[in-house]
């Protein structure tokens, strides 16, 4: 069901749809995109038939979760830009706290063909591009204030985040969570201006140099 049809949903149907998306988001985050739809329906408090009336198949549900996540990620990024004292602090907050954005990357990584599917939906494509534009502005401002090294570009940051968002090949555990947090700390430390950084090969990568936007799967082709 496309977003353009949502305003015509009855209030109770819309509530059911929202509950299904919220439940799917929780299940996908903990069990991956192959989580049983029956369990998602049960968590949402609806019958499996109700789930399938809103989402004809698993891909439709994944697509809805990804779009919803990008919408929330944009809101989180805007809040970070408004509320943080520096562009660096805003960047750190976006990369550390945006679980919505991280889940979207994980879904796109697990289902590489979903990238092409999402590009065909105007709202989803606009949301992804808006998120990249926001990240680009934060990156450039952090470089201008001298807190982010100048030999990296927004494309570098996006690809690094995509690689980090890739689910670990270990069970969901405290160790996996700690490993993810340590990797994020290492990523941020490598981006901070100053220090004794090794020279990077080539030139900084910016959004127009990677495949259409920075949300392609990490193993997708690069244009530049």
C-alpha positions in Angstrom: 0.0 0.0 0.0 1.5 3.3 -1.1 1.8 6.3 1.2 -0.6 8.2 -1.0 -3.4 5.8 0.1 -2.8 6.3 3.8 -5.0 9.4 4.3 -8.0 7.2 3.2 -7.6 4.7 5.9 -10.1 4.7 8.7 -8.8 5.8 12.0 -8.9 2.2 13.5 -7.2 0.8 10.3 -4.5 3.5 10.6 -3.9 2.7 14.2 -3.6 -1.0 13.3 -1.1 -0.2 10.6 1.0 2.0 12.9 1.0 -0.7 15.6 2.2 -3.3 13.0 5.0 -1.0 11.8 6.1 -0.3 15.4 6.1 -4.1 16.2 7.9 -4.9 13.0 10.6 -2.3 13.9 11.2 -3.9 17.3 11.3 -7.5 15.9 13.5 -6.5 13.0 15.9 -4.8 15.3 16.3 -7.8 17.6 15.7 -10.7 15.2 16.4 -9.3 11.7 14.1 -8.9 8.7 13.2 -12.6 8.7 11.3 -12.3 12.0 8.1 -14.3 11.9 5.2 -12.2 10.7 2.9 -14.1 13.0 4.9 -12.9 16.0 4.9 -9.4 14.6 1.1 -9.5 14.3 0.8 -10.9 17.8 3.0 -8.1 19.2 0.9 -5.5 17.4 -2.3 -7.0 18.9 -3.8 -7.9 15.5 -4.6 -11.0 13.5 -2.1 -12.2 10.8 -4.9 -11.5 8.3 -4.9 -7.9 9.4 -1.2 -7.6 8.9 -1.5 -9.0 5.3 -4.4 -6.7 4.5 -2.0 -3.7 5.1 1.2 -5.4 3.8 0.8 -7.9 1.0 4.3 -9.5 1.7 7.4 -9.1 3.8 9.0 -6.7 1.4 6.1 -4.3 1.7 6.4 -4.4 5.5 10.2 -3.9 5.3 9.6 -1.0 3.0 7.2 0.6 5.4 9.6 0.2 8.3 12.5 1.7 6.3 10.4 4.7 5.3 9.2 5.3 8.9 12.7 5.0 10.2 14.1 7.6 7.7 11.3 10.0 8.7 12.3 9.6 12.4 16.0 9.8 11.6 15.5 13.1 9.8 13.6 14.5 12.9 16.4 13.3 15.1 19.0 14.9 12.9 17.2 18.2 12.8 16.9 18.1 16.6 20.6 17.4 16.9 21.5 20.4 14.6 19.2 22.7 16.6 20.1 21.6 20.1 23.8 20.8 20.1 26.4 23.5 20.7 28.6 22.5 17.8 28.4 20.7 14.4 30.8 18.1 15.8 28.4 17.4 18.7 25.5 17.2 16.3 27.4 14.7 14.1 28.3 12.6 17.1 24.7 12.6 18.3 23.4 11.6 14.9 25.8 8.7 14.4 25.6 7.5 18.0 21.9 7.8 18.8 20.1 7.3 15.5 18.9 3.7 16.0 16.2 4.4 13.4 18.8 5.2 10.8 20.9 2.2 11.8 18.0 -0.2 11.4 17.2 1.2 8.0 20.8 0.5 6.9 20.6 -3.0 8.3 17.5 -3.7 6.3 19.0 -2.4 3.1 22.1 -4.4 3.8 20.2 -7.7 4.4 17.9 -7.0 1.4 20.1 -5.3 -1.2 17.3 -5.3 -3.8 15.3 -3.2 -1.4 17.5 -0.2 -2.3 16.1 -0.3 -5.9 12.6 -0.8 -4.6 12.7 2.2 -2.2 14.1 4.4 -5.0 10.9 3.9 -7.0 8.8 5.3 -4.1 8.9 9.1 -4.2 8.4 9.6 -0.5 11.1 7.1 0.4 13.6 8.5 -2.1 13.0 12.0 -1.0 13.5 11.0 2.7 16.8 9.3 1.9 18.1 12.3 -0.1 17.0 14.7 2.6 18.9 12.7 5.2 22.0 12.8 3.1 21.6 16.6 2.6 21.3 17.0 6.4 24.4 14.9 7.0 26.3 16.8 4.3 25.5 20.2 6.0 26.7 18.9 9.4 29.9 17.5 8.0 30.8 20.7 6.2 30.0 22.9 9.2 32.1 20.6 11.5 35.0 21.0 9.0 34.5 24.8 8.9 34.6 25.0 12.7 37.8 22.9 12.8 36.5 19.8 14.6 36.3 17.4 11.7 39.3 16.4 9.6 39.2 18.0 6.2 40.4 15.1 4.2 37.1 13.2 4.5 33.8 13.9 2.8 30.2 13.1 3.6 30.4 10.1 1.4 33.2 8.7 3.6 31.1 9.2 6.7 28.0 7.6 5.2 29.9 4.6 3.9 31.7 4.1 7.3 28.3 4.3 9.0 26.8 1.8 6.6 29.6 -0.6 7.3 29.2 -0.2 11.0 25.4 -0.6 10.7 25.8 -4.0 9.1 24.6 -6.7 11.6 27.4 -8.6 13.3 27.7 -12.3 12.5 27.2 -13.0 16.2 24.2 -13.4 18.4 22.5 -10.3 19.8 24.3 -10.0 23.1 26.0 -7.6 25.5 29.3 -8.4 23.8 27.9 -7.6 20.4 26.5 -4.3 21.7 29.8 -3.4 23.3 31.7 -4.3 20.1 29.3 -2.0 18.2 29.9 0.9 20.6 33.6 0.4 20.5 33.6 0.5 16.7 31.5 3.7 16.8 34.1 5.3 19.2 36.9 4.3 16.9 35.0 5.7 13.9 34.4 9.0 15.6 38.0 9.2 16.8 39.3 8.7 13.3 37.1 11.6 12.1 38.1 14.1 14.7 40.4 16.9 13.6 43.9 17.0 15.0 46.0 14.1 16.2 48.4 12.0 14.2 46.3 10.7 11.4 47.8 8.7 8.6 47.3 10.2 5.1 44.2 8.7 3.4 44.5 7.3 -0.1 42.9 9.4 -2.9 40.6 12.3 -2.2 37.6 12.8 0.0 34.4 11.1 -1.1 31.2 13.3 -1.3 27.6 12.2 -1.8 27.6 12.7 -5.6 30.5 10.3 -5.9 28.7 7.3 -4.5 25.7 5.4 -5.9 22.9 8.0 -6.1 22.9 8.4 -2.3 24.6 7.3 0.8 22.1 4.6 1.7 23.1 2.0 -0.9 24.2 -1.4 0.6 27.9 -1.3 1.8 28.9 -3.7 -0.9 27.2 -1.7 -3.7 29.3 -0.3 -6.5 30.9 3.1 -6.3 30.9 5.6 -9.1 34.0 7.5 -8.1 
